[in-house]
C-alpha cells in the first residue's frame, strides 16, 4: 500500500482560552510522475521543499518523525500541506488538462518519434560507411555535451550544483549508459535496423530478471505470462532474419542488459539521495560523464579516424559523412530529451506504451527506407514480440492483492 504523507506547519500559537478552528482549503503539492525505464530515482528539487515534521499512514498505523524524503519512483500520490487551523481531510479535484496541453503533448510524441526515426536512419548510413562504432558513439556524446553546456551557459535550463557524493552515485549509471549506447551502435553496424529493434524488444525480460536478482522485486504471474510472447517472437524473428549474424545479435542483447542495469542501479543508488535531480538534469550530467568515459576507450581502440585525410584515403565522402554524423548525434540527444519531457507530463505506464508504439514506427520506417527483405514468418515473429511488449506495459498496472492476516 502506498503511504499517504501529510505535513503540518510548525507555527501553532497556543492560548489558554478555547477557540474554534475553522476549516481552510488544503494547499496541494502534486508529485511529478517519474520514469521507470530511464532514471527512476530522479526527482525535481521543488518536490523536496516540505515541512520538517510529517506523519505517515502505513499498514501498521501512524508513524510520526522526520520527513521521509522523496516518494518511490512509481508513486503518483499526493502530498498535502496544511496550516494549524485545518480540520479534517478534503477532496482535492484534479486539474483538467486543456486543449493546448493535449496539443503540446501530441507534438512532443510526434517529435519523439520523428527524432528517433531520423537518428536510426542517419546513424545506420554512417555505420555502413564508417565501421568504427566507438568513434561514432564518442561523436554522439560529444555533440550532446556541447548542447548541454550551451543550455546551461545561456540559462535555457538551470545549471545544477553537484556534490562529490552525487557524482559518485551517478558514475555507475554513466558507465552502463555508455556501454548501452556503444553496444546499440555495434549492433546497428552489423545487422538491419529493424532486427536490432526487434531484439531490443526484450528489454522487459532483462528488467524483470535483474529486478528479481538485485532488488528482490519478483514478477507476478501476469508479468511472466507477458514475457513469453516477447521471447518467442524474438526467437522466431532471429531464425528467419536475412541479415542475421551473431555479432549483431549479441551486441543488441548486451545493449538490453546494460540499459536495464542502468534502471536497477538508479533504484539502488539514487532513490535514497537527499539532493536528487530531475530526469533531464540527470541525463545531461550522464551525457557529459559518458563523453569523458568514452574518449580514452575510443582513441586507444580505434585511434582518431575522423580526419579528412584518412576518410578520403578510404574512399568515404567526407562532407556527407560529417553531415550525417552531426544530424544523427543531434537527433540522438534530442529524442532522449523529448522523452524525458514527455515523462514529466504522463504516467510511466503511458510512456511505456508510447515507447512500444515508437519501436513499431521505427521498425516499419526502416524497413521501407532501406528496403529490408522481410519474410512473412519474420514479420510474424516481430509482431508477436511487439505485442508482448505492449501486453507487458499493460499488466504492469495490475497490482497484487495484499495478503490478509
VMD Tcl script that draws the C-alpha trace (Angstrom):
set ca {
  {0.00 0.00 0.00}
  {1.35 3.41 -0.85}
  {1.86 5.67 2.13}
  {-0.04 8.93 2.41}
  {2.12 11.71 3.84}
  {0.64 14.88 5.39}
  {3.00 17.57 6.65}
  {1.96 20.09 9.30}
  {3.36 23.61 9.58}
  {5.13 24.04 12.93}
  {3.70 27.54 13.57}
  {0.94 26.80 16.11}
  {0.01 29.57 18.57}
  {-1.21 28.29 21.94}
  {-3.77 30.12 24.10}
  {-5.42 29.48 27.47}
  {-8.78 30.43 26.04}
  {-10.60 27.85 23.96}
  {-11.33 28.75 20.37}
  {-12.91 27.12 17.35}
  {-10.72 26.11 14.43}
  {-12.14 26.99 11.03}
  {-11.51 24.69 8.06}
  {-9.42 26.02 5.26}
  {-8.67 24.64 1.86}
  {-5.61 22.45 1.75}
  {-2.80 23.54 -0.48}
  {-1.64 20.67 -2.59}
  {1.70 19.93 -4.00}
  {1.34 17.32 -6.71}
  {4.24 14.99 -7.21}
  {5.62 14.81 -10.72}
  {5.48 11.42 -12.43}
  {8.80 9.70 -12.54}
  {10.35 7.39 -15.03}
  {10.55 3.68 -14.75}
  {12.84 2.72 -17.69}
  {15.05 5.79 -17.85}
  {16.13 7.18 -14.43}
  {13.53 6.21 -11.90}
  {15.43 7.56 -8.91}
  {15.44 11.17 -10.06}
  {13.24 13.85 -8.59}
  {12.93 17.58 -9.08}
  {14.17 19.92 -6.39}
  {10.77 21.58 -5.96}
  {9.24 18.34 -4.67}
  {11.57 18.35 -1.64}
  {10.66 21.70 -0.07}
  {8.41 20.24 2.63}
  {7.97 20.94 6.32}
  {10.42 19.04 8.52}
  {7.69 17.27 10.52}
  {5.47 14.62 8.96}
  {3.05 11.81 9.74}
  {2.86 8.74 7.52}
  {-0.05 6.33 7.35}
  {1.26 2.80 6.96}
  {-0.31 -0.62 7.35}
  {0.70 -0.83 11.00}
  {-0.59 2.64 11.98}
  {0.50 6.25 12.09}
  {4.22 6.92 12.40}
  {5.48 10.42 13.18}
  {9.03 11.54 12.57}
  {11.33 13.41 10.20}
  {10.27 13.89 6.60}
  {10.78 10.53 4.88}
  {12.18 12.15 1.75}
  {11.11 11.69 -1.88}
  {8.43 9.09 -2.68}
  {9.06 5.90 -4.57}
  {9.69 6.45 -8.30}
  {6.39 4.98 -9.44}
  {4.32 6.84 -6.87}
  {1.61 9.12 -8.16}
  {0.42 10.04 -4.66}
  {-0.46 13.45 -3.26}
  {1.42 15.37 -0.60}
  {-0.77 17.86 1.26}
  {0.43 20.86 3.23}
  {-1.94 22.16 5.95}
  {-1.96 25.00 8.46}
  {-2.68 24.54 12.14}
  {-6.29 25.58 11.67}
  {-7.07 22.82 9.16}
  {-9.85 20.48 10.12}
  {-10.41 17.07 8.53}
  {-9.43 15.71 5.07}
  {-10.75 17.34 1.94}
  {-11.33 16.13 -1.62}
  {-8.98 17.94 -3.97}
  {-10.13 17.88 -7.59}
  {-7.54 17.02 -10.24}
  {-6.77 19.85 -12.63}
  {-8.35 19.33 -16.01}
  {-5.99 19.28 -18.98}
  {-6.74 21.96 -21.51}
  {-6.86 21.54 -25.26}
  {-3.49 23.31 -25.51}
  {-1.91 20.76 -23.13}
  {-3.19 17.97 -25.36}
  {-1.74 19.66 -28.44}
  {1.63 20.15 -26.72}
  {1.71 16.52 -25.56}
  {0.79 15.26 -29.03}
  {3.51 17.43 -30.56}
  {6.08 16.05 -28.13}
  {5.14 12.47 -29.03}
  {5.43 13.36 -32.72}
  {8.89 14.90 -32.19}
  {9.95 11.90 -30.11}
  {9.10 9.52 -32.95}
  {10.49 11.81 -35.67}
  {13.86 12.34 -33.98}
  {14.15 8.61 -33.33}
  {13.40 7.75 -36.95}
  {15.99 10.21 -38.26}
  {18.57 9.03 -35.73}
  {18.25 5.40 -36.75}
  {18.33 6.15 -40.49}
  {21.30 8.54 -40.43}
  {23.16 6.50 -37.82}
  {22.82 3.36 -39.94}
  {24.11 5.22 -43.01}
  {27.13 6.44 -41.05}
  {27.91 2.99 -39.64}
  {27.65 1.38 -43.10}
  {30.29 3.76 -44.48}
  {32.40 4.19 -41.33}
  {32.99 0.92 -39.44}
  {34.14 2.41 -36.15}
  {31.23 2.25 -33.66}
  {33.31 3.54 -30.73}
  {34.19 6.72 -32.61}
  {30.58 7.15 -33.72}
  {29.40 6.77 -30.12}
  {32.03 9.28 -28.96}
  {30.83 11.85 -31.52}
  {27.24 11.47 -30.29}
  {28.27 12.04 -26.68}
  {30.47 14.99 -27.73}
  {27.61 16.73 -29.55}
  {25.32 16.08 -26.58}
  {27.92 17.55 -24.21}
  {28.15 20.72 -26.31}
  {24.36 21.07 -26.29}
  {24.15 20.60 -22.52}
  {26.90 23.13 -21.79}
  {25.25 25.59 -24.18}
  {21.88 25.23 -22.42}
  {23.49 25.80 -19.04}
  {25.58 28.74 -20.24}
  {22.61 30.53 -21.84}
  {20.37 29.67 -18.84}
  {17.99 27.76 -21.11}
  {17.97 25.15 -18.35}
  {19.09 25.68 -14.79}
  {22.67 24.61 -14.16}
  {22.71 22.20 -11.20}
  {25.00 22.26 -8.20}
  {26.55 18.81 -7.95}
  {28.33 17.43 -4.92}
  {31.07 14.84 -4.92}
  {28.80 12.22 -3.38}
  {26.24 12.78 -6.14}
  {28.89 12.35 -8.84}
  {29.99 9.11 -7.18}
  {26.40 7.85 -7.28}
  {25.92 8.91 -10.91}
  {29.18 7.33 -12.15}
  {27.84 3.73 -12.31}
  {24.82 4.99 -14.27}
  {27.10 6.79 -16.71}
  {29.21 3.66 -17.20}
  {26.28 1.41 -18.14}
  {24.73 4.23 -20.20}
  {27.97 4.46 -22.20}
  {28.10 0.71 -22.75}
  {24.42 0.54 -23.69}
  {24.77 3.09 -26.48}
  {28.04 1.57 -27.66}
  {26.50 -1.91 -27.95}
  {23.49 -0.47 -29.80}
  {25.78 1.15 -32.38}
  {27.78 -2.06 -32.71}
  {24.56 -3.96 -33.45}
  {23.29 -1.34 -35.91}
  {26.59 -1.60 -37.77}
  {26.23 -5.38 -38.16}
  {22.52 -6.08 -38.79}
  {19.42 -4.31 -40.10}
  {17.83 -1.54 -38.03}
  {14.57 -3.49 -37.86}
  {16.31 -6.57 -36.45}
  {18.22 -4.57 -33.82}
  {14.98 -3.04 -32.57}
  {13.26 -6.41 -32.61}
  {15.96 -7.79 -30.29}
  {15.75 -4.67 -28.12}
  {12.08 -5.50 -27.57}
  {13.41 -7.99 -25.00}
  {14.25 -5.16 -22.59}
  {11.29 -6.07 -20.29}
  {12.70 -9.60 -19.93}
  {16.04 -8.26 -18.67}
  {14.27 -5.72 -16.45}
  {12.28 -8.45 -14.69}
  {15.31 -10.75 -14.25}
  {17.62 -8.03 -12.92}
  {14.97 -6.59 -10.59}
  {14.39 -10.04 -9.12}
  {18.12 -10.70 -8.71}
  {19.25 -7.38 -7.21}
  {16.14 -5.64 -5.86}
  {14.09 -8.60 -4.68}
  {11.14 -7.48 -6.83}
  {9.61 -10.71 -8.08}
  {7.18 -10.56 -11.01}
  {3.53 -11.52 -10.87}
  {2.10 -14.36 -12.93}
  {0.65 -11.81 -15.37}
  {4.07 -10.26 -15.98}
  {5.70 -13.65 -16.52}
  {2.94 -14.57 -18.99}
  {3.55 -11.38 -20.98}
  {7.26 -12.23 -21.32}
  {6.55 -15.48 -23.16}
  {5.41 -13.89 -26.47}
  {8.34 -11.44 -26.28}
  {10.95 -14.19 -26.03}
  {9.14 -16.43 -28.56}
  {8.68 -13.60 -31.06}
  {12.33 -12.54 -30.90}
  {13.45 -16.16 -31.35}
  {11.17 -16.59 -34.37}
  {12.36 -13.34 -35.94}
  {16.01 -14.25 -35.35}
  {15.71 -17.63 -37.05}
  {14.30 -16.04 -40.21}
  {16.32 -12.78 -40.30}
  {18.15 -12.27 -43.60}
  {20.86 -10.03 -42.09}
  {21.41 -12.22 -39.02}
  {24.89 -12.60 -37.58}
  {25.97 -13.41 -34.05}
  {27.98 -10.22 -33.51}
  {24.95 -8.05 -34.21}
  {22.66 -10.31 -32.17}
  {24.82 -10.41 -29.05}
  {25.58 -6.68 -29.27}
  {21.85 -5.92 -29.17}
  {21.38 -8.36 -26.27}
  {24.26 -6.70 -24.40}
  {22.59 -3.35 -25.01}
  {19.43 -4.69 -23.37}
  {21.42 -5.92 -20.38}
  {23.31 -2.66 -19.81}
  {20.30 -0.40 -20.35}
  {18.20 -2.32 -17.84}
  {21.16 -2.46 -15.44}
  {21.07 1.34 -15.52}
  {17.48 1.27 -14.28}
  {18.30 -1.16 -11.48}
  {21.29 0.95 -10.43}
  {19.08 4.04 -10.46}
  {16.71 2.45 -7.97}
  {19.52 1.05 -5.83}
  {21.82 4.07 -5.61}
  {19.83 7.19 -6.48}
  {16.45 6.86 -4.78}
  {17.84 7.46 -1.28}
  {19.83 10.55 -2.16}
  {18.66 13.63 -0.27}
  {19.51 16.07 -3.05}
  {18.11 14.19 -6.02}
  {18.00 15.58 -9.55}
  {15.24 15.78 -12.11}
  {15.44 13.42 -15.09}
  {16.62 15.97 -17.67}
  {19.42 17.26 -15.42}
  {20.49 13.72 -14.55}
  {20.57 12.75 -18.23}
  {22.62 15.85 -19.04}
  {25.22 15.02 -16.40}
  {25.38 11.40 -17.54}
  {25.93 12.56 -21.15}
  {28.96 14.64 -20.12}
  {30.38 11.85 -17.98}
  {29.83 9.34 -20.80}
  {31.84 11.54 -23.15}
  {34.83 11.54 -20.81}
  {34.48 7.80 -20.23}
  {34.22 7.00 -23.95}
  {37.04 9.27 -25.23}
  {40.06 7.31 -23.94}
  {38.49 3.98 -24.94}
  {37.71 5.12 -28.48}
  {41.13 6.68 -29.06}
  {43.03 3.69 -27.64}
  {40.96 1.06 -29.51}
  {40.25 2.77 -32.84}
  {42.56 5.78 -32.99}
  {41.50 9.09 -34.49}
  {39.78 8.08 -37.73}
  {37.70 11.18 -38.48}
  {40.42 13.21 -40.20}
  {39.61 14.23 -43.80}
  {42.87 12.67 -45.00}
  {42.04 9.25 -43.58}
  {38.44 9.34 -44.79}
  {39.43 10.34 -48.32}
  {42.02 7.55 -48.40}
  {39.28 5.02 -47.61}
  {37.01 6.40 -50.33}
  {34.42 7.93 -47.99}
  {32.56 11.10 -48.93}
  {33.88 13.37 -46.18}
  {31.24 16.12 -46.26}
  {28.42 13.59 -46.42}
  {29.80 11.58 -43.51}
  {30.29 14.70 -41.36}
  {26.78 15.95 -42.12}
  {25.09 12.64 -41.41}
  {27.11 12.12 -38.23}
  {26.10 15.57 -36.96}
  {22.41 15.03 -37.77}
  {22.43 11.60 -36.13}
  {24.11 12.98 -32.99}
  {21.67 15.91 -32.75}
  {18.68 13.59 -33.16}
  {20.17 11.15 -30.63}
  {20.31 13.82 -27.94}
  {17.03 15.48 -28.97}
  {14.87 12.34 -28.85}
  {16.10 11.45 -25.36}
  {15.50 15.00 -24.09}
  {11.97 14.96 -25.53}
  {11.40 11.54 -23.99}
  {12.02 12.95 -20.51}
  {9.83 15.98 -21.24}
  {7.01 13.57 -22.04}
  {7.75 11.57 -18.89}
  {7.14 14.70 -16.81}
  {3.64 15.02 -18.31}
  {2.34 11.44 -18.36}
  {2.46 8.35 -16.16}
  {5.27 5.80 -16.59}
  {2.77 3.27 -17.99}
  {1.62 5.72 -20.69}
  {5.25 6.46 -21.51}
  {5.97 2.73 -21.78}
  {3.08 2.24 -24.21}
  {4.32 5.20 -26.25}
  {7.78 3.66 -26.34}
  {6.29 0.41 -27.66}
  {4.49 2.30 -30.44}
  {7.71 4.17 -31.20}
  {9.56 0.89 -31.74}
  {6.89 -0.24 -34.20}
  {7.18 3.04 -36.11}
  {10.98 2.80 -36.26}
  {10.90 -0.80 -37.50}
  {8.33 -0.07 -40.21}
  {10.04 3.11 -41.46}
  {13.48 1.49 -41.52}
  {12.16 -1.49 -43.49}
  {10.57 0.87 -46.03}
  {13.57 3.24 -46.26}
  {16.31 0.61 -46.54}
  {14.06 -1.84 -48.41}
  {14.95 -4.58 -45.96}
  {13.81 -8.03 -47.14}
  {11.29 -9.38 -44.64}
  {9.69 -12.82 -44.84}
  {6.15 -13.50 -43.55}
  {7.50 -15.60 -40.66}
  {9.98 -12.85 -39.76}
  {7.16 -10.30 -39.72}
  {5.09 -12.63 -37.56}
  {7.91 -13.02 -35.03}
  {8.45 -9.26 -34.85}
  {4.73 -8.66 -34.44}
  {4.39 -11.24 -31.67}
  {7.36 -9.76 -29.78}
  {5.99 -6.21 -30.01}
  {2.54 -7.40 -28.96}
  {4.17 -8.99 -25.92}
  {5.86 -5.68 -25.07}
  {2.52 -3.90 -25.26}
  {0.91 -6.58 -23.09}
  {3.76 -6.25 -20.57}
  {3.21 -2.49 -20.30}
  {-0.46 -3.09 -19.54}
  {-0.13 -5.91 -16.99}
  {2.46 -3.90 -15.04}
  {-0.52 -1.84 -13.87}
  {-2.05 -4.88 -12.16}
  {-1.05 -4.76 -8.50}
  {-1.00 -7.98 -6.46}
  {-3.69 -8.18 -3.80}
  {-2.32 -7.62 -0.29}
  {-2.24 -10.76 1.83}
  {-4.78 -10.70 4.63}
  {-3.71 -11.89 8.05}
}
mol new
graphics top color blue
foreach p $ca { graphics top sphere $p radius 0.5 }
foreach p [lrange $ca 0 end-1] q [lrange $ca 1 end] { graphics top cylinder $p $q radius 0.2 }
display resetview
